[in-house]
Amino acid sequence: MGHGSLSRRRVAVVTGTRAEYGLLRSTMEAVSAHPRMTLQLVATGMHLVRKFGFTVRDLERDGRHIDARIPMQRGTDDPADQAEGLARGVRGMARFFLAERSDIVVVLGDRIEAMAGALAAVATDRILAHIHGGDVAPGDTDEAYRHAISKLAHVHLTATRRAARRLIRMGEDPNRVHVVGAPGLDDIFQRFPSVARSSTKTGRRGVETIDERRRIARAKARGSGHGNEKSANRSAKTGRALVVYHPCGRSAAHEGRVMRAILAAVRACGMSATVLYPNSDRGHSGIIEAIEAQRRRATRDAMDVVRSLPRETYLDLLAGCDVLVGNSSSGIIEAPVMGTPSVNVGLRQQGRERGGRSVIDCGESRASIESAIRRALRKRPITGGSGVYGDGRAGRRIAEILARIPLDGTFRRKRNRY
């Protein structure tokens, strides 16, 4: 008999970063609203590290009841800290799943926090559901973590049909693989209705023009304390870049050089910038040092630096900027449906399906990045995304699937279908 056969299903959702929390919100809301399920929210990883903005406060501001706070990393570049953090996460989550009798554990993507949640779920005999499995994006450990989680998972909730086919080729049972779309589009389509119309119907922008969205986004950013009137006025004249660059597991020195090249390329294009701190992966300290060194030299008009942003503010900035520069998956998935061109630097997103033709790939040198930025700026205006990542209803689909999957021992026993 399953853990939750006589009561509402207890669904534990694991979140470890500001970005992944934004992607999981629609699923959390759909699970909470479902009559057959109860949400258990587990906050861990970067959420609990002050160096990266202590973003557990974003969950609290959203009115979330946090069932468990489980510290993992300490915010250093030390590989031993990463390994020890993984162990702390597995131990803490395993104890929580057992104590709170979780039926299903939901993780997203390929980060170390998701790996910890997956290991803890399987070790405690929970059903493991994996969102965004089957994607391709190399990174240092990303590919290994993602596919390892997929082999542990009992149910797969993929963003694209190609990702689903990839999982089936890996030996996963087709009956366990469900194409739901990318949950990162859910709140975009809700927040920007014309984006939803343009992406799912006509392929055109709809009623909101680029200038209108930029004006609204900058006003919202100023009201949230993540900008000022001078920088907004300056960016209206010179253009504004949103810069989000994460480490790829290489040395801090190498990652710092790439970050300096990005910032130099943005300056060479005469643009001001809003720069976000990276995630906590190995090499992040070099990126932060490069950002802070440039901040000391730059005026506030030319460069705003923020450790973290609420999802709504990030989407407003993404809608209002002239170009997104870096290696965030939001440049591949979210930016295209919003009509914002993106410059994808380096190999972190190599192989990931493009959400539209607005993505420009480039190398890590200043010259390559600068050339790509100038090409991106010439691409405006841009039509809506390709539709490969779905229609903005992923969270609801995920909740319906979780409400009906079996919880018995037979479902927990997987067999490869090679």
Residue pairs with C-beta under 8 A, 6 or more apart in sequence:
1 408
2 103
2 406
2 407
2 408
2 409
3 10
3 101
3 102
3 103
3 126
3 407
4 10
4 101
4 103
4 407
5 407
5 408
8 35
8 36
8 37
8 38
9 36
9 37
9 38
9 103
9 104
9 402
9 403
9 407
10 37
10 38
10 40
10 100
10 101
10 102
10 103
10 104
11 31
11 37
11 38
11 39
11 40
11 102
11 103
11 104
11 105
11 106
11 402
12 40
12 41
12 42
12 67
12 96
12 97
12 100
12 102
12 104
12 105
12 106
12 117
12 121
12 126
13 24
13 27
13 28
13 31
13 39
13 40
13 41
13 42
13 106
14 42
14 44
14 93
14 105
14 106
14 107
14 113
14 114
14 116
14 117
15 21
15 24
15 41
15 42
15 43
15 44
15 45
15 47
15 59
15 108
15 113
16 43
16 44
16 45
16 46
16 47
16 72
16 111
16 112
16 113
16 114
17 45
17 46
17 47
17 55
17 111
17 113
17 279
17 280
18 46
18 47
18 52
18 53
18 55
18 58
18 308
18 309
18 311
19 279
19 328
19 330
20 108
20 109
20 111
20 113
20 114
21 47
21 55
21 58
21 59
21 311
22 184
22 187
22 311
22 314
23 108
23 109
23 131
23 132
23 182
23 183
23 184
24 106
24 108
24 131
24 183
25 62
25 186
25 187
25 311
25 395
26 183
26 186
26 187
26 394
26 395
26 396
27 106
27 131
27 183
27 394
27 395
27 398
27 399
28 39
28 41
28 64
28 395
29 395
30 395
30 396
30 398
30 399
31 37
31 39
31 398
31 399
31 402
32 38
32 39
33 399
34 399
34 400
34 403
36 403
37 399
37 402
37 403
40 67
40 68
40 96
40 100
40 102
41 59
41 64
41 65
41 66
41 67
41 68
42 66
42 67
42 68
42 70
42 93
42 96
42 117
43 56
43 59
43 66
43 68
43 69
43 70
44 68
44 69
44 70
44 71
44 72
44 89
44 92
44 93
44 113
44 116
44 117
45 72
45 73
45 85
45 89
45 111
45 112
45 113
45 280
46 52
46 55
46 73
46 113
46 279
46 280
47 54
47 55
47 56
47 59
47 69
48 54
48 56
48 69
48 70
48 71
48 72
49 73
49 74
49 75
49 280
50 75
51 75
51 280
51 307
52 75
52 277
52 279
52 280
52 307
52 308
53 277
53 307
53 308
55 308
56 66
56 69
58 308
58 310
58 311
59 66
60 66
61 310
67 96
67 100
68 92
68 93
68 96
68 100
70 88
70 89
70 92
70 93
70 96
71 88
71 92
72 85
72 86
72 88
72 89
72 92
72 112
72 113
72 116
73 81
73 82
73 85
73 112
73 280
74 81
74 85
75 280
76 285
77 252
77 282
77 283
77 284
77 285
79 282
82 112
82 282
85 112
85 116
86 112
86 115
86 116
89 112
89 113
89 116
89 117
89 120
90 116
90 119
90 120
90 123
91 120
92 120
93 105
93 116
93 117
93 120
93 121
94 120
94 123
94 124
96 102
97 105
97 120
97 121
97 124
97 126
98 124
102 121
102 126
103 126
103 127
103 407
104 126
104 127
104 128
104 129
104 402
104 405
104 407
105 117
105 118
105 120
105 121
105 126
105 127
105 128
105 129
106 129
106 131
106 398
106 402
107 113
107 114
107 117
107 118
107 121
107 128
107 129
107 130
107 131
107 149
108 114
108 130
108 131
108 132
108 183
109 131
109 132
109 135
109 146
110 132
110 135
110 137
110 139
110 141
110 142
110 143
110 145
110 146
110 149
111 142
111 145
111 279
111 281
112 141
112 145
114 130
114 145
114 149
115 145
115 148
115 149
118 128
118 130
118 148
118 149
118 152
118 153
119 152
121 127
121 128
121 152
122 128
122 152
125 412
127 154
127 155
127 405
127 407
127 411
127 412
128 149
128 152
128 153
128 154
128 155
129 153
129 154
129 155
129 156
129 157
129 398
129 401
129 402
129 405
130 149
130 150
130 152
130 153
130 155
130 156
130 157
131 157
131 159
131 180
131 183
131 398
132 146
132 157
132 158
132 159
132 163
132 182
133 146
133 147
133 149
133 150
133 153
133 156
133 157
133 158
133 163
133 167
134 150
134 156
134 158
134 160
134 162
134 163
134 164
134 165
134 166
134 167
134 170
134 177
135 146
135 158
135 159
135 160
135 163
135 352
135 353
136 143
136 166
136 350
136 351
136 352
136 353
137 143
137 146
137 329
137 348
137 349
137 350
137 351
137 352
138 248
138 347
138 348
138 350
138 351
139 248
139 249
139 281
139 348
140 248
140 249
140 250
140 281
140 282
141 249
141 281
142 348
147 170
150 156
150 167
150 170
150 172
151 170
153 176
154 176
154 405
154 411
154 412
154 414
155 176
155 178
155 401
155 402
155 405
156 164
156 167
156 172
156 176
156 177
156 178
157 178
157 180
157 394
157 397
157 398
157 401
158 164
158 167
158 177
158 178
158 179
158 180
159 179
159 180
159 181
159 182
159 183
159 333
159 389
159 390
159 394
160 179
160 182
160 353
160 388
160 389
160 390
161 179
162 353
162 388
163 179
163 353
164 177
164 178
164 179
167 177
168 174
168 177
168 417
171 416
171 417
171 418
172 416
172 417
173 414
173 415
173 417
174 417
176 414
178 397
178 401
179 390
180 390
180 394
180 397
180 398
180 401
181 389
181 390
181 391
181 392
181 393
181 394
181 397
182 333
182 355
182 389
182 390
182 394
183 394
183 395
183 398
184 329
184 330
184 333
184 334
184 389
185 333
185 334
185 337
185 389
185 390
185 391
185 392
185 394
186 392
186 393
186 394
186 395
187 311
187 312
187 315
188 195
188 196
188 315
188 334
188 337
188 338
188 392
189 195
189 196
189 199
189 337
189 391
189 392
190 196
190 392
191 312
191 315
192 208
192 213
192 315
192 319
192 338
193 206
194 205
194 206
194 207
194 208
195 205
195 206
195 208
195 337
195 338
195 339
195 384
196 391
196 392
197 206
198 204
198 205
198 206
198 339
198 383
198 384
199 337
199 384
199 385
199 387
199 391
200 387
200 391
200 392
202 384
203 383
203 384
204 383
204 384
205 339
205 381
205 383
205 384
210 339
210 380
210 381
213 319
213 320
213 338
214 236
214 319
214 320
214 321
214 322
215 320
216 316
216 319
216 320
217 316
217 317
217 318
217 319
217 320
217 321
218 227
218 232
218 235
218 236
218 240
218 320
219 232
220 312
220 313
220 316
221 227
221 232
221 274
221 313
221 316
221 317
221 320
222 228
222 229
222 232
224 310
224 313
226 274
226 304
226 306
226 309
226 313
226 317
227 274
227 304
228 300
230 300
230 301
231 272
231 300
231 301
231 302
231 304
234 272
234 301
234 302
235 271
235 272
238 270
238 271
238 272
239 269
239 270
239 271
239 272
239 322
239 323
239 377
240 271
240 272
240 273
240 274
240 320
240 321
240 322
241 266
241 269
241 271
241 272
241 273
241 274
241 321
241 322
241 323
241 324
241 325
241 373
242 273
242 274
242 276
242 317
242 318
242 321
242 323
242 324
242 325
243 262
243 263
243 266
243 273
243 274
243 275
243 276
243 324
243 325
243 326
244 276
244 278
244 324
244 325
244 326
244 327
244 328
244 330
244 331
245 258
245 259
245 262
245 278
245 287
245 325
245 326
245 327
245 328
245 345
246 278
246 279
246 281
246 284
246 287
246 326
246 327
246 328
246 348
247 255
247 278
247 279
247 281
247 282
247 283
247 284
247 286
247 287
248 255
248 281
248 283
248 327
248 346
248 347
248 348
249 281
249 282
249 283
250 282
250 283
251 283
251 286
252 283
252 284
252 285
252 286
252 287
252 289
253 286
254 283
254 286
255 278
255 283
255 284
255 286
255 287
256 286
256 287
256 289
256 290
257 286
257 290
257 364
258 287
258 345
258 346
258 364
259 286
259 287
259 290
259 291
260 290
260 293
260 294
261 364
261 365
261 366
261 369
262 325
262 326
262 345
262 369
263 273
263 275
263 290
263 291
263 294
263 303
264 366
264 370
265 325
265 366
265 367
265 369
265 370
265 373
266 273
266 325
266 373
267 302
268 366
268 370
269 370
269 373
269 374
269 377
271 322
271 323
271 373
272 301
272 302
272 303
273 302
273 303
273 304
274 303
274 304
274 305
274 306
274 317
274 321
275 291
275 295
275 303
275 304
275 305
275 306
276 305
276 306
276 307
276 308
276 309
276 314
277 287
277 288
277 291
277 305
277 306
277 307
277 308
278 284
278 287
278 288
291 305
292 305
294 303
295 303
295 305
309 317
314 330
315 334
315 338
318 324
318 330
318 334
318 335
318 338
318 340
319 338
319 340
321 340
322 340
322 341
322 377
322 380
323 340
323 341
323 342
323 343
323 373
323 376
323 377
324 330
324 331
324 335
324 340
324 341
324 342
324 343
325 342
325 343
325 345
325 369
325 373
326 343
326 344
326 345
327 344
327 345
327 346
327 348
327 349
329 349
329 352
331 342
331 343
331 344
331 349
331 359
332 342
332 344
332 349
332 352
332 353
332 354
332 355
332 359
333 355
333 389
334 355
335 341
335 342
335 355
335 356
335 358
335 359
336 342
336 354
336 355
336 356
336 357
336 358
336 359
336 382
336 384
336 385
336 386
337 355
337 356
337 384
337 385
337 389
339 358
339 380
339 381
339 382
339 383
339 384
340 358
340 382
341 358
341 359
341 360
341 376
341 377
341 379
341 380
341 382
342 358
342 359
342 360
342 376
343 360
343 362
343 369
343 372
343 373
343 376
344 359
344 360
344 361
344 362
345 362
345 363
345 364
345 369
345 372
346 363
346 364
350 361
353 388
353 389
354 386
354 388
355 385
355 386
355 388
355 389
356 382
356 383
356 384
356 385
356 386
357 382
357 386
358 376
358 379
358 382
360 372
360 375
360 376
360 379
361 372
362 368
362 369
362 371
362 372
363 369
405 411
